Structure formats: structure tokens, C-alpha cells
């Protein structure tokens, strides 16, 4: 945790959140320098901020998150804005991202598998043995494939975040 807040406050918040490594009373340019250092060490860095002092570091990080009630510059430099101003939404963002990635992989596997089978059949690969996929069947299967991908994506709505 990297913050411009006082050391006692930072220590208390870090303890409440179970954070072992924290720096308090950090100036804006030092925040950006620390972010660069972590990135050079190979870390993916996320930062939550709400003010002008956070904006340079938010612009530097891999995932910038602004508190919705924060300054315009913090919101403009971040990729995500917490509209409800609830820091617990950060955990929900991570859970939603993981669930979305899982759905993308599922849909990609489905689409590749479907196309690996149906396209050669539609192209007449088995015509020599007397099987030709009618065009209308191919069209129905393609529509069905699109519906399956869309329905699978919609199951994210029921995810517990």
C-alpha cells in the first residue's frame, strides 16, 4: 500500500486489510517512481486513488482505479471508476474480470471446435462418401452457435461477486 496519509493511519488501514508492505506520507512523484520500480521488477500494479496527487501514479499503473467522488483528473487517468465509492468493489472487479476471462476462453473453445467440424462439412469434405451438409443446415447451426456463445456470456449475470 502506497499512500500520502500519515503513518499511524496507514499502519491501522494496512493491519485491517492484512497488508504487510506499506509506505506512508509518500509524495506524488515518489508514488510514480515506486510504481515504475515495481513494474521493472516484473510486477503488475494496480492503484486506487481519488485526487490530483494520485493521478500521475494512476496513469503509470497497469490498472488504474479512481474513486468516483474523487477529482476529475483522477477519474480521467484511470481505466476503472468506482461509481459507488465503495472500496469493496475492487474485489468485485477482480472477480468479474476472472469470470469474464473464463467465459471468453469457454466461448473461444466452443467457436474453434464448432468451426473445425462444421466448416469442413459445409465445404464438402465428406462429399466423396455421400455426405453433403445442406446449406440451410449450416445456416441453422451457425445461428445456433452464435446463440450458445451469447447465452454462455449471459451466465455472468448470475455470478456471485
N, C-alpha and C positions, 0 to 999 in steps of 0.2 A: 504494500500500500504506500502510495506516494501522495503527500498532502501538504498544503501550506498551513494547516491547522497547528495548534500548539502541541507540544509533546505529550502532556497528560491526556488531552482529549484523544489524540491519535493512539496512544497506548491502550486506552479504555476501549475504543472502537475496534482496534485490531484484536484485542482479547475477546470481545463479544463475537467477532466474526471468525475467530480461530486463525487469524493471520499471524504468521511467525515473523515475516520480514516486513518492516515498515520504516518509512522515513518521514519525519515531521518538519515543519517550518521550511519547506522546500520552495525556493523561488521559481517563477515560471521557466526561466532559461535552464535551470537545473533539472526541472521535470523533463524537458525535451532532451537534454543530454543523457539523463538516465534511461529514457525510452530508447534512444539510439544505441546506448551501451547494451541494453538487454536484447535488442534486435540483432546487433552484431554478434552476440553470443548465441544466436540462433533461436531465441525465444519469440513466440507470437505474443504480442502485447495488446491488451485491451485497457481502455481507460474510461472512467466515468467522470464527468466534470460539469460545472454549471456556470463558470464565469470566464471573464476575459483572460484571467491568469491561466486558465486551463486550456484555452483554445490552441496555442502552439503545440502543446503535447498531444491534444486530441487529434490535430491534423497529422501528427507524426506516427501515431499508433496504427496497428493493423485493424483494430476495431474500435472506433470512437463512439462513445455513448454520452449523450447530453441529457441532463435533467430538463424536462420540458419547461419548467418555470425559470430556467437559467437565462443567461444573456443570449441575444441574437447570434453573436459571433460563435459561442459555444455550440449552439444548435446548427449553425451553418457549416461548421467544420467537422461535425460528427456524421457518421453513417446511420446512426440509430438515435431516435429521440424518445425518451421515456415520457409519454404524454401524461400518465397518472402521477408522475413524480415519486413513484414507489421503487426504491432500490431492489426490492424483492423481484421486480420484473426482469432483472438481469439474469437470474437463474432460469426464468421462464424463456427468455430469449435463447439461452444456450440449449435448453430442452427442445424448443421449437426448431432450432437450427439442426440439431441432431436428427429429429424426427423427419424434417423436410429432406435432409440428405438421404436418409434411409428410403423414403418414398421415391426419390429421384433414381436411386440405384435399382429399386424394385421395378419401376417403370422402364428403365433402360434395359434391364434383363428381359422383361416381357417383350418390349418392342424389337430387340435384336432377335430373340427367339422366334417371335411371330414372323418377322421378315425373312429370317433364314429358312423357314419352312414354306411360307405362303408365296413368296416371290418366285422361287424356282418352280413351284407348282403352277403358278399363273403363267410363267414363261414357257411351260410345256415340257419341262424336263422329263416327265414320265409319259409323254405322248407316245413314245415307242412301245410302251406296254399297254397302251389303250386308255390311259387316264389323262384327261384334259379337264382342268378346272374351269368351269364356265365363268365367264366374265361377271355375271351378276352375283355369283357366289363369292368371288374375290372382292367385289364392292361391299357386300354384306359383311364379310369378315374384316375388311378394313375399317368399316364403321364400328363394328363390334370391338375391335382392338382399341380404337380411339375412346370408346365409351368405358372400356375396362381401365385404361390409364386415367381418365378423368374421375371415375368412381374411386379408384385407389387413392388418388390425390385428395379427394374429399374426405377420406377417412381421417385426415389430420385434424379435422374439426372436432373429433371426439377424443383427441389426445389429452391426457392429463398432464398439464404443465405445472 
